[in-house]
């Protein structure tokens, strides 16, 4: 790491300088060369190079830099016609550049303009270290003075590298006079900055003694400042948005205005003479959230944004919060029912284990798209279309045959139907006058982009892309995909049309069945070696493992009721209008619930954030009310398996955990009734840690399982997951 800190300073409209700040007396040739090389690698050559060096070492820096300028291999600034100057700073932080220290080019400096140089260096550091903290959609910050804002500046973010700390410390030199005996800081996070300033002071005055440095923890520690009555004190405030802390120190203690220094401020009324840097301009340039403060009335709270308190003397966010959310009918994506009507009750969905981590939800092409194919053909298919190319899957080939037939009926000529993209290799480009690409069902769209690249050899000949179903409207940027497919340089754009779009989660991976299989295999193994006795349910365990060890479809997707009946949908499902419950498949319901959840995670609602939003400070979890509002066992099973684990994490707050614990106890006790038809699924979710409770509530549920006449499958899953195996009798050995 370099001892030097470098940044760009735009001195004027025509002159940009690379400024190198040196906090050490020693001229470090290799570090200077590396810093300059790295800078010009990422940016244009500067017009000027300005070094800010300690005054006592000016001669060494002048001599060392001259040697470098004469060595064209080490430093190529001479060839680049870059002005070079050595400016010096003294013990009070005053900078000047003598005429004899201009080593190359013609450069003149006004003493006052160096303050702009330091301000440019601080602004560069604010940008580089992202010191202005942005609020994510759905939350904002509550400052120690209880005012609210969208963003705040944390000074400690800039105190990461030693060279950067030394540069910031330079700005304090003018305040470290000989009479300062004690320095009060509002946050312990800036202690390193103050110590660095004291060390820098000793470059000039070797006998300078470092004052005592103590944190008073911002507003919480004002009483400490009130007790300070002796002279020789200095207060340093790390950052402020209002300037109110300074005002309170002035009014409640014996410190004067010149004794209070503010490092960073967004307040319009802060005292300029003791302010190091005003962050408002750079915050605006960075496009950061508003630094405006709301004290008595907060429009952010009004719009549903969550307040996150900044606590402690380092201004860290308060504890992570879980906010329960109840799904509503309005959380469904637009046209969800229309699209599902085309696919439900037709065995269109299946789960395929694509990796060891989870299953992929596959969608088969809708059985009948004849009307849509006819309409697309009449509206969009070019008369020049000579070939039809499907993606390499059965659904796309079926889709492509539909267009071949429709074109033949429309123009009396059937285009040549290719089988897959690999067929393009042997085709003479002159034989193709236009091509139609048929995609049955797409996920990320990578296969379509690959085909589009292959078709570039046919130059700008018309291409038409028809897509029957795009699965991930909320998770994949289909607008970008369309733009890529349409691209045709300076010629007319190619055509892209969709029939249906779904909002299934992306990435398309579900791990609930893998976790279930691992649990059941563990139970079977434990039973076989004699650690546990699950003899009464071993055949059920074997059957269930067999059901979920291959592709999963039909009505064995979920665990059955306690009586052994498959979970089915009753009438009046909130997200569908007209359907026959007897014909609905379990994965039809699962795909619908998964789409609703994904839409609630990705689409902004009230307050500008998604209903199931998650950030570093909070997560919206599924309210337990969802399990009573949607009380069909099949819908409950879908929620438990399609939700992300953090959306079922009720262990973050004890009150949530206690409520869910009571619900589970009632479900397990009434597992043989209609109200408890999803009990096995709840037991599985708890045993596989998808649904989480606090340890106290886990103990309550498992203890009840041990002492109640619950379904053996429920009791066995819970005991296996949360209890140690019972001790074997001394005279009994487990079977080999």
PALUM-282999 format. One record per atom (N, C-alpha, C): x, y, z. Coordinates in steps of 0.1 Angstrom, whole numbers, plus 5000, padded with zeros to 4 digits. Example, Ala and Ser with C-alpha at 12.3 -4.5 7.8 and 13.67 -1.06 7.14 Angstrom:
<atoms>
513249435078 512349555078 513249675078 512849785071 513749895071 512950005079 
</atoms>
This chain:
<atoms>
500949885000 500050005000 500950125000 500550234992 501350354991 501150445003 502250505007 502150615017 501550745012 501550754998 501050874992 499550854988 498850974989 497450974984 497351054972 496751004961 496651074949 495151104945 494951214939 493551254934 493651354923 492651364915 492551464904 491951594909 492451704905 491951834909 491851924896 490651964893 490352044881 490552184885 491752234882 492152374886 491352474878 491152444866 490352534857 489752454846 489052524837 488452454826 489452394817 490652444817 491652384808 492852304815 492852304828 493952244835 493452154845 493752024844 493451924854 494851874860 494851874873 496151824879 495951694887 497051614886 497151504895 497851544908 497251544919 497851594931 498251464940 499451474944 500051364953 500351424966 499651374977 499851424990 500851334997 501851385003 502951315010 502851345025 502551245033 502451275048 503851235055 504851205047 506151165052 507251245047 508351265055 509451335050 510251265040 510151135040 510951055031 510451045017 511351075007 510951064993 510950924989 509750864985 509650724982 509450714967 510550694960 510550704945 509650594939 509750474943 509050364936 507550374939 507150424951 505650444954 505150554945 505850664943 505450774935 505250724921 506150654915 506050604901 504850514900 504650424909 503550334909 502250404909 502150504918 500850584919 500550654906 501550714900 501350794887 500950694876 501650574875 501350474865 499950424866 499450404879 498150354881 497050454877 497450584880 496450694877 496250704862 497350714854 497250734840 496750614833 496850494839 496250374833 494750384833 494150444843 492750454844 492150584839 493050684836 492550814832 493450874821 493050994816 493951054806 495151114814 496251154806 497351214812 496851354818 497351384830 496951514836 497751624829 497251744831 497951854826 499151894835 498951864848 499951904858 500051794868 501251794874 501551704886 501951794897 501151794908 501451874920 501651784932 502851804938 503051724950 502951814962 502251774973 502151844985 502951774995 504051835000 505051765008 505351855021 505851785031 506151865044 507251965041 507152085046 508152185043 509552155046 509852085057 511252045060 511851955050 511051885042 511651795032 511551835018 511251965016 511152015003 512351984994 513552004999 514751994991 514851844986 514551744995 514651604991 513651574980 512451624981 511451604971 511751664958 512251784958 512651854946 513751774939 514751734946 515951664940 515451524935 514651454943 514151324938 513351334926 512451434925 511551444914 512251484901 513251574903 514151614891 514851494885 515351404894 516051284889 515051194881 513851184886 512851104879 512451164866 512351294865 512051364853 513051344842 514351334846 515451314837 515551164833 514851074840 514950934837 513650904829 513650904816 512450884808 511850744809 512650654814 512050514816 511250504828 511750564839 511050554852 509750634852 509850764847 508750854847 508650924834 507550914827 507450964813 506851104813 506751174824 506051304824 506751404815 508051394813 508751494805 508251484791 508051364786 507551344772 506051394771 505351384782 503951414781 503651564783 504651644784 504451784785 503551824797 503851754808 503051784820 503751874829 503051984834 503752074843 503952004857 505052024863 505351964876 505752064886 505152054898 505552154909 505552084922 506352124931 506452074945 505852194954 504752164960 504152264970 504452214984 504552304993 504952255007 503852305016 503752225027 502852265038 503552275051 503152365060 503752385073 502952325084 503352355096 502752295108 501352335110 500952445105 499552495106 498652455095 499252375085 498452335074 498452435062 499252535062 499252635052 500152585040 499652595028 500252545016 500752665007 501952645002 502452744992 503352674982 503552734971 504452684961 505452794956 506652784960 507652884956 508052864941 508452974935 508652974920 509752874917 510752854925 511852764922 511452614923 510252594929 509752464930 508852414919 508752504908 508152454896 509152394887 509152264886 510252194880 510052174865 508852184860 508552164846 507352244842 507352304830 506252384825 506152514832 505052594829 504852724835 503652714844 503752734857 502652724866 502752834877 501552894879 501452994890 500352954899 500552984912 499552954922 499153074931 497953084933 497453174944 497353094957 497753164968 497753084980 496353034984 495353114981 494053084985 493452964977 494052934965 493452824957 493752694962 494752674971 495052544976 493952484985 493052574991 491952524998 491052444989 490852494977 490052414967 490652284963 492052284964 492752154961 492352054972 492452094984 492152004995 490751954995 489852054992 488352014990 488151914979 488951924968 488751824957 489251684962 490351684970 490851554975 489851494984 489151564993 488151515002 486951464994 486551534984 485451494976 485751364969 486951354964 487351224957 487251104967 487651134979 487651024989 486150994993 485351094994 483851064997 483350974986 483651004974 483050924963 483650784963 484950774965 485650644964 485250554975 485050604987 484650514998 483150505001 482350564992 480950564994 480550605008 481050715012 480850765026 479350805028 478650845018 477250885019 476450755018 475850715029 475050585030 473750605024 473450525014 472150535007 471150435014 469950485015 468850395020 468350315009 468050185011 467450095001 465950125000 465350084989 463850114989 463150055001 462350135007 461550075018 462150115032 463250185033 463750225046 464450355046 464550425057 465250545058 465850555072 466650655075 467450655087 466850755098 467050725110 466650805122 468050845128 468350975128 469651025134 469551025149 470751035156 470751045170 469851155176 469651265168 468851365173 467351345170 467051225165 465651175162 465051235149 465851305141 465351355128 465551245118 464651245107 464651145097 465251195084 465951105077 466451145063 466651015055 466751035042 466950925032 468450875033 469350965036 470750925036 471550995047 472750945050 473551015060 475050985056 475951065062 477351045059 478050985071 478750875069 479450805080 480950835077 481550915086 482950955084 483850835085 483550735093 484450615094 484650545082 483750555072 483950485059 485150525052 485650655055 486850705048 488050675056 487950615067 489150595076 489550445074 489950405062 490250275059 491750255056 492250335047 493650325043 494550425050 495750395054 496550485061 496850615054 497150605041 497450725033 496250825032 494950765032 493750845031 493550905045 493750835056 493650895069 494551005071 495850995066 496751105068 496351225060 495751205048 495351325040 494151395048 493251325053 492151385061 492751455073 493751395079 494251445092 494951575089 495451595077 496151725073 495251845076 493951825074 492951935075 492851985090 493351895099 493151935114 494452005119 495552015111 496752065116 496552205122 495752285115 495652425119 494952445133 494252335138 493552345151 494352285162 495452215159 496252155169 497352245174 496952355181 497852445186 498452395199 499552465204 500252415215 499452415228 498452495229 497652505241 496552405242 496352315232 495252215232 495752095241 495152065252 495551965261 494551845260 493351865256 492351755255 491451775243 491251665235 490451665224 489251575226 488051625225 486851545226 486351515212 485951385210 485451345197 484051285199 483151305189 481751255191 481651115188 482651055181 482650915178 484050855179 484150735185 485450675186 485950635173 485150625162 485550585149 486550685143 486550805147 487550905142 488750925150 488950845160 490150855169 491450845161 491450745151 492650725143 492950845135 491950925131 492251045123 492951155132 492451165144 493051265153 494451225157 494751095160 496051055163 496951075151 496451055139 497351075127 497651225125 496751315129 497051455128 498151495138 498051435150 499051465160 500451415156 500551295150 501751245144 502351335133 501451385125 501851475114 502351605120 501751655131 502251775138 503651755142 504051635146 505351605151 506451605140 505951605128 506951625117 507651755117 506951855123 507451995123 507952025137 507251975148 507552005161 507751875169 509051835170 509251705175 508851695190 508851805197 508451805211 506951815213 506151815203 504751825204 504151705211 503451725222 502851615229 501351595225 501051465222 499651435218 498751455230 497651535227 496651565238 495951435241 495251445253 494351335256 493151335247 492751215242 491651205233 490551125239 489351175239 488151105245 486951115237 486151015236 484851015229 483751055239 482851135235 481651165243 480351115237 480451035227 479350955221 478151045217 478451155210 477451235204 476451285214 475151295211 474151355220 474051285233 474351145233 474251075246 475251115256 476351185252 477451215261 477651365264 476651445261 476851585263 477151625278 476651535287 476951565301 478451565304 479251485296 480651475298 481251615294 480751675283 481251805279 480951915289 479751895295 479352005305 480352005317 480851885319 481751875331 483151925328 483451955315 484752005311 484852155313 485552205323 485552345327 486952405324 488052325323 489352385321 489552435307 490452525304 490752565291 491652465284 491852485271 492752395263 492052275258 490652295255 489952175250 489552205235 489352095228 488952105214 487951995212 486852035205 485751935202 485751905187 485751785183 485751745169 484451665166 483651715158 482351645154 482651575140 482351445140 482651365128 481751415116 480451415118 479551445107 478251495113 477651585106 476351635110 475451675098 474151655100 473251685089 472451815093 472451855105 471751975110 472552085116 473752045121 474552145129 474052165143 473052085147 472452105160 473352055171 474151955169 475051915180 476052025183 476552095173 477452205176 476652315183 475452345180 474652445186 474452415201 474152285204 473952245218 475152255226 476352215220 477552225227 477852375231 477552465221 477852605223 476952655235 475652615235 474752665245 474752595258 475252475259 475252395271 476652375278 477652425271 479052405277 479752535276 481052535281 481852655281 482752665269 482552575259 483352575246 482852695238 483852755231 483552865222 483452815208 482952895198 482752855185 484052805178 485252875181 486452835175 487052705181 486452655192 486952535198 486152415193 485252425183 484352315178 484652305163 485152195159 485552165145 484552055140 483952075128 483151975122 483851925110 484051795109 484651735097 483851745085 482551695086 481651685074 480251735078 479751825070 478351875073 477551885061 476251865063 475251885052 474352005057 474652065068 473852175073 474152305066 473152385062 473352505055 473852615065 473652595078 474052705087 475252675095 476052575091 477252545099 478352645097 479052675108 480152775108 481252735098 481452815088 482352785077 483852785082 484152875092 485552885096 486052765103 485152675109 485552555116 484952435109 484552445097 484052325089 485052285079 485352155080 486352095071 485752075057 484552015056 484051985043 482551985043 481952055033 480452065031 480151955021 479351855025 479151735017 477951755007 477251865008 476051875000 476251864985 477351934980 477551934966 477951794961 478851734967 479251594962 478151494964 477251514974 476151424975 475151444963 475051564959 474151584947 474751534935 476051544933 476751494921 476651344921 476751274932 476751134933 475351074931 474351164930 472951114929 472451044941 473051084953 472651024965 471351064970 470750984979 469451024984 469451164991 468351224992 468251354998 468851355012 469651455015 470151475029 469251565037 468051595031 467151675038 466651605051 466451675062 466051615074 464551655077 463851555083 462451575087 462351555102 461851655109 461951655123 460551625129 459551705126 458251685133 457351605124 457451615111 456551545102 457451475091 457351345090 458251275080 457451215069 457551265057 456751215045 457251075042 458451035046 458950905043 458150795051 457950835064 457150745072 455750735067 455250855063 453850855058 453650765046 454650755037 454550665025 454950525028 455150485041 455350345044 456750305045 457750395044 459150365045 459450325060 460350235062 460650185076 461850265082 461650325094 462750395100 463750305106 465050325104 466150245109 466950345118 467050315131 467750405140 469250385139 470050495140 471450495141 471850505155 472550395160 472850385174 474350385177 474650425190 476050415194 476950525189 478150525194 478950645190 479650615176 479450505170 479850485157 478750485146 477550515151 476350545143 476050425134 475950305140 475650185133 474150165134 473550095124 472150075123 471649985134 470450005139 469949925150 469649785145 469149695154 469049555151 468149525139 468449415133 467649375121 466149345125 465249395117 463849375121 463149295110 462149215115 461349135106 459949195107 459349225095 458049285094 457049195087 456049145094 455149045088 454249115077 454049035067 453249085056 452248985051 450949025050 449948935045 449648955030 449748845023 449548855008 448048895005 447948974995 446549014991 446348984976 445148984972 444848954958 445549044949 445749174953 446449274944 447949244943 448449144950 449849114949 450149024937 449048974931 449148884919 449648964907 450448914898 450848984886 449649004877 449749104869 448749134859 448549004850 447348974846 447048864837 447448724843 447748714855 448148584861 447048484858 445748514861 444748424859 444548384845 444648484836 444548454821 445548354817 446748374821 447848284817 447748154823 447348144836 447248014842 446047944837 445048004832 443847944826 444247864814 445347904807 445747834795 446547714799 447247714811 448147614814 447647514825 446747564834 446347474845 445447364840 445447254848 444647134845 445047064832 446247094828 446747024815 448146954817 448446934830 449746864833 450946934827 450847074828 451847154821 453147164829 453047144842 454247174851 454847054857 456147054858 456846944865 458046994872 458546924882 459746954889 460846864885 461946914880 463146834876 464346864884 464946764890 466146794898 467346824889 467646944887 468646984878 470046994884 470047014897 471347014905 471146944918 472246924925 472046864939 471446964948 471347094944 470847194953 469347214952 468747164942 467347194940 466647144927 465447174926 464647134915 464347264906 464147234893 463747334884 462247314880 461447424880 460047414876 460047424860 459647314854 459547304840 458147334835 457947404824 456647434819 456547374804 455547294802 455347234789 454447334781 454647344768 453847434760 452347404761 451547504761 450147484762 449647404750 448647314753 448247214742 447747284730 447047394731 446447454719 446747604719 447547644709 447847784706 447447824692 446547744686 446147764672 445747904669 444847954677 444348084675 445448194675 446248184685 447348284687 448348274675 448648144671 449548124660 449048184647 447748164645 447048224633 447148374633 446948434645 446948584646 448348634644 449348574650 450748624648 451148604634 450748504627 451148484613 450548584604 449248614606 448548714598 449048854600 449548884612 449949024616 451449044613 452248944615 453748974616 454648894607 454148774602 455148694594 455348754580 456648774577 457048834565 456848744553 456448794541 456248714529 457648654525 458748714530 460048664526 460448544534 459648504544 460048394553 460248264545 461448214545 461748094538 462047974547 462448004560 462747894569 462147924583 461847814589 461347824603 462247744612 462847804622 463847744631 463347734645 463147614651 462747604665 464047594674 463847634686 464847604696 464947454698 465947404704 466147254705 465447194716 464147194716 463247124725 461947084719 461246994724 460046944718 458947044717 458847134728 457847234728 458047334717 459247374715 459547474704 459347414690 459647274688 459447214676 457847204673 457147174683 455647174681 455147314677 455647414684 455347554681 455647594667 456847554663 457347584649 456447514638 456047394641 455147324631 453847394630 453347454641 452147534640 452247654631 453447714631 453647834622 453847784608 454547674606 454747624592 453347594586 452447534593 451147504588 450347634586 450447734595 449747854593 450147934581 451547944579 452048014567 451647944555 451647814555 451147734543 449747764539 448847774550 447447814547 447347954542 448148044547 448048184544 448548214530 449648164526 450248204513 450448084503 449947964507 450047854498 451447794496 452347834504 453747784504 454247754518 454747634520 455247604533 456747624535 457147714544 458547734546 459247604550 460547604548 461347484552 461447484567 461047374573 461047354588 462347284592 463247364599 464447304604 464147234617 465047144622 464747074634 465347134647 466547204645 467247264656 468247364651 468747444660 469747544655 471047484649 471347354652 472447294646 472347274631 471047274626 470747264612 471247384603 471547494610 471947614603 473347594596 474147504602 475547494597 475647454582 474747374577 474847334563 474047414553 473547524557 472547594549 473347704541 473047704528 473647814519 472947944523 473648044526 473048174530 472248234520 472448204507 471648264496 470248204496 470148084501 468848014501 467848074511 468348144521 467548204531 467148344528 465848374526 465448504524 464748574536 464448494546 463848534558 463648414567 463848434580 463748324590 462848354602 462048264606 461248274617 461748184628 462048234640 462548154651 461448134661 461148004664 460047974673 460547914686 460247984697 460647934711 459447904719 459347784723 458147734731 458147804744 459147784752 459247834766 460647874769 460848004773 462148044776 462248084791 463548074796 463848124810 464648244809 465948234809 466848354808 466948404794 466648324784 466648374770 468048354764 468948284771 470348264765 470248184752 469348084752 469348004739 468948094727 467948184730 467548274719 468748364715 469448414724 470548504721 471648434713 471848304717 472848224709 472448204695 471148174693 470548164679 470748294671 470448404678 470548534672 472048564667 472948524675 474348534671 474648444659 474148324659 474348234647 473748294635 472748364636 472048414624 472648544618 473748594625 474348714619 475048684606 475348554603 476048524591 475148554579 473848564582 472848594571 472548744570 473448814576 473448964575 472049024579 471549114572 470349184577 469049124571 469048994567 467748934562 466748924574 465448944570 464448954581 464448834590 464348864603 464248764613 463048794622 462248694625 461048714633 461148614645 461048664657 461148574669 459848574676 459248454676 457948434683 458248344696 457748384707 457948314720 456648284726 456348154728 455048124734 454948164748 456048144756 455948174770 457348214776 457348324782 458548374790 458248354804 459048274812 458648234825 459048334836 459948424834 460448504845 460448654843 459148704842 459048844839 459648934849 459548894862 460048984873 461548964875 462148844871 463548814874 464448834863 464048834850 464848844839 464548974831 465549044826 465349164819 464949134805 463749104802 463249074789 463349194779 463249314785 463449434776 464749434770 465749394777 467149394771 467249274761 466649164765 466649054755 465949094742 464849164743 464149204730 465049304723 465649394730 466549494723 467749414716 468249314722 469349244716 468849164703 467649104704 467149024693 466749124682 466249234685 465849334674 466949394667 468149404673 469249484668 469649434654 469749534645 470049504631 470849624625 471749674633 472649784629 471849904623 472049944611 471350064606 470050024599 469749894598 468649854590 467349844599 466249814594 465049794601 465149694612 464649714624 464749614635 464049484631 464649384637 463949254636 462749254646 461849154644 460649154651 460649054662 460149084674 460048994686 458649014692 457948894693 456648894699 456448784709 455848804720 455448704730 453948674730 453648554734 452148524736 451848534751 452648474759 452348474774 453648504781 453448564793 454548584803 454148544817 454948474823 454748434837 455748504846 455448504859 456348564869 456948464878 457348354873 457948244882 459348294886 459748254898 460948304904 462148274895 463148364895 464448344889 465548384898 466548304901 466848174895 465748074898 465647984888 464547884888 464947764896 465147774909 465547664918 464747664930 464347544934 463547514946 464147404954 464547434966 465347334974 464547254984 463247284985 462447214995 462347064994 462347014982 462246864980 463646804983 464646874979 466046814983 466146804998 465746905005 465846905020 464946795025 463746775020 462846675024 463446535022 464046515011 464646385008 465846355017 466646455020 467746445029 467246405043 466146465047 465646435061 465146295061 464346255051 463846115051 464846015050 465846035042 466945935041 467745925054 467946045061 468546035074 467745955084 466345975083 465545905092 465545755089 465545715076 465645575072 466945515077 468045585075 469345535079 469445515094 468945615102 468945605116 468045485121 466945465114 466145345118 466845215115 467545205103 468145085099 469345045108 470045145114 471245115122 470845115137 469545135140 469045125154 469245245163 469545355157 469645475165 468245525169 467345515160 465945555162 465045435158 463845435164 462845335160 461745405153 461745405140 460645455132 459945345124 459945235131 459345115124 457945125119 457145205126 455745225122 455545305110 456545375106 456345465094 457445435083 458145325084 459245295075 458745285060 457645215059 457045195045 456645335039 456145415048 455745555043 457045635039 458045625047 459345685044 459845635030 459845505028 460445455016 459645495004 458245495005 457445534994 457645684991 457745765001 457945904999 459245934992 460345874997 461645894990 461645854976 460945744973 460745704959 460045804950 459045864956 458145964949 458946094945 459946134954 460646254951 462046234947 462446114943 463846094939 463946104923 462946124916 462946144902 462246274899 461846294886 460946414883 459746404891 459246524896 458046524905 456946594897 455746524896 454646584890 453346514895 452246554889 450946494893 450546544907 449946454915 449446494928 450146434940 451446404938 452346354949 453446454952 453146584948 454146684950 454346714965 453246714972 453246754986 452946634995 453246645007 452846535017 451346535018 450746415020 449346405021 448746455034 447446445036 446846475049 447146355058 446846375071 447046275081 446346145077 445146165071 444446045067 444845975054 445946035048 446445975035 445946035023 445046135023 444446195011 445446295005 445546304992 446346404985 445746544987 446546644989 446046774990 445446824978 444246884979 443546934967 443047074970 442747144959 442247284960 440747284961 440247364970 438747384972 438347504963 437047524961 436647644954 437047774960 436947884953 437148024957 438648044960 439548004952 440948034953 441048184949 441748264957 441748414956 442348454943 443248374937 444048424925 443548374912 442448294912 441848244900 440348274901 439748284889 438248314888 437448194886 437648124875 436848014871 437747894869 437447784877 438247664875 437447544881 437847424877 437247304882 438247244892 437947254905 438947204915 439347054913 438446974907 438746834905 439846814894 440046914886 440946894875 442346964877 442347044888 443547124891 444647034897 445847044891 447046974896 447747054907 448446984915 449147044927 450147154922 450847124911 451847214906 451247334899 449947324895 449247444890 449147544901 448847504913 448647594924 450047644929 451047554929 452347594933 452947704923 452747684910 453247784901 452547924903 451347914907 450548044909 451048114922 451248034933 451748094945 453148144944 454048064937 455348104934 455448234927 454548254917 454448374909 454048494918 453048474926 452548584935 453648624945 454348534951 455448564960 456548644952 456948594940 458048664933 457648804929 456348824925 455948954922 455949044934 455648994946 455649064958 457049104962 458049024958 459449054961 460049154952 459549164940 460249244930 459449374926 458149384928 457449494923 457049594934 457449714932 457249814942 455849854944 455449864957 454149904960 454150034968 453350034978 453250164986 454550194993 454950314993 456250354999 457350334989 457150284977 458250264968 459050144970 458550044978 459349924979 458449804978 458949684974 458149564973 457549514986 456349464986 455749414999 456649315006 457349224998 458249135005 459749175003 459949305005 461349355003 462249305014 463549305011 464549275021 465749365019 466349405030 467549495029 468449445041 469549525042 470449495053 469849515067 468749595067 468249635080 466849565084 466249515074 464949455077 464549355066 463649265069 463049175059 461549165062 460749175051 459349145053 459148995052 458548945062 458348795063 456848765061 456548645058 455048605056 454348615069 453348695070 452548705083 451948565085 451848525098 451148395101 449748405097 449148525095 447748535091 447548475078 448648465069 448548395056 448048255057 448348185068 448048045070 446548025074 445948135079 444548125082 443748185071 444248285064 443548345053 443448245041 444548185039 444648075028 444747945035 443547895039 443547775048 443447645041 443447635028 443547515021 444947455023 444947325027 446247265029 447247275018 446747275006 447547274994 448247414992 447447524995 447947654995 449047675005 448747625017 449747635028 451047565024 450947445018 452047375014 452847455003 452147514994 452847594984 453547714990 452947785000 453647895007 454947845014 454847725021 455947675028 457147635019 456747585007 457847534998 458347644988 457447734985 457847844975 458547964981 458247984994 458848095001 460348085003 461048195004 462448185007 462548165022 463548095027 463648065041 463548185050 464148305046 464048425055 462648475056 461748435046 460348485047 459548395056 460148285061 459448205071 460248205084 461148305086 462048305098 461348385109 460648315118 459948385129 460848385142 462148345140 463048345152 463748475154 463548575146 464248695148 463548785159 462348755161 461648835172 460748735180 460948735193 460248635201 458748635200 458148755199 456648765198 456148685186 456848705174 456448635162 456548485165 457648445171 457848295173 456748235182 456348315192 455348255201 454048245194 453648335186 452348325179 452348205170 453448195162 453448085152 453547945160 454147945171 454247825179 452847775183 451947875187 450647835191 449847785179 450047845167 449347795155 449747655152 451047625153 451547495150 451047385159 450947425172 450447325182 449047285179 448247385175 446847355172 446747275159 447547305149 447547225137 447847085139 448947055147 449346925149 448346845158 447646915167 446646845175 445446815166 445146895156 443946875148 444346825134 445446745133 445946705120 444946615112 443946555120 443046465113 441746535109 441746665110 440546745106 440946825093 439946895087 440146975075 441047095079 440947145091 441847265094 443247225096 443547095098 444947045099 445446965087 444846985076 445246895064 446646925060 447247045063 448547075059 449547045070 449146975081 450046955093 451346885089 451346785081 452646715077 453546815070 453046905062 453846995055 454547095065 453747135075 454247235085 455347165093 455147035097 456146955105 457446945096 457246915084 458446905075 459147035074 458447145072 459147275071 459847315084 459347275095 460047305108 461247205109 461047085105 462146985107 463347015097 463047075086 464147105076 464647245077 464147315087 464647455091 464147555081 463247525072 462647625063 461847725071 461047675080 460247755090 461047755103 461347875108 462247875120 461547945131 461747895143 461247955156 462347975166 462148045176 463148065187 463347925194 464447905200 464747775206 463747745217 463147845224 462147815234 460947755228 460547805217 459247755210 459547625204 460747605198 461147475193 460947365204 461547395216 461447305227 459947275231 459147375230 457747355234 457047265224 457347275211 456647195201 457247055202 458547035203 459046895203 458646825216 458646895227 458146835239 456746785238 455846865232 454546825229 454446705220 455346695210 455346585201 455746455209 456546465219 456946355227 455846295236 454946385240 454046355250 452546355246 452346375233 451046385227 450746275217 449546235215 449146135205 449046195191 450146255187 450046315173 450346205163 450046245150 450446155139 451946125141 452245995139 453645945141 454646005131 454146045120 455046105110 455446245115 454546315121 454846455126 455846435138 455546355147 456346335159 457746285155 457746195146 459046135142 459946235135 459446315126 460246425119 460746525129 459946565138 460346665148 461446615158 461246485162 462246435172 463546405165 463446355153 464746325145 465546455143 464746565140 465446695137 466046765149 465346755161 465746835172 466146755185 466146625185 466446555196 467646455193 468446435203 469546335202 468846195202 469446095196 468945955196 468845905211 467845825214 467745775228 468945675230 469445665243 470545575246 470145435244 471045355238 470845215236 471045145250 470245035252 470544955264 471944895264 472544875276 473944835277 474144695270 473144615270 473244475265 472844465250 472544585244 472044585230 473044655221 473444605210 474244665200 473444695188 473744805182 473044835169 473444735158 472444705150 472744605139 473844655130 474644565124 475744605115 475144665102 
</atoms>
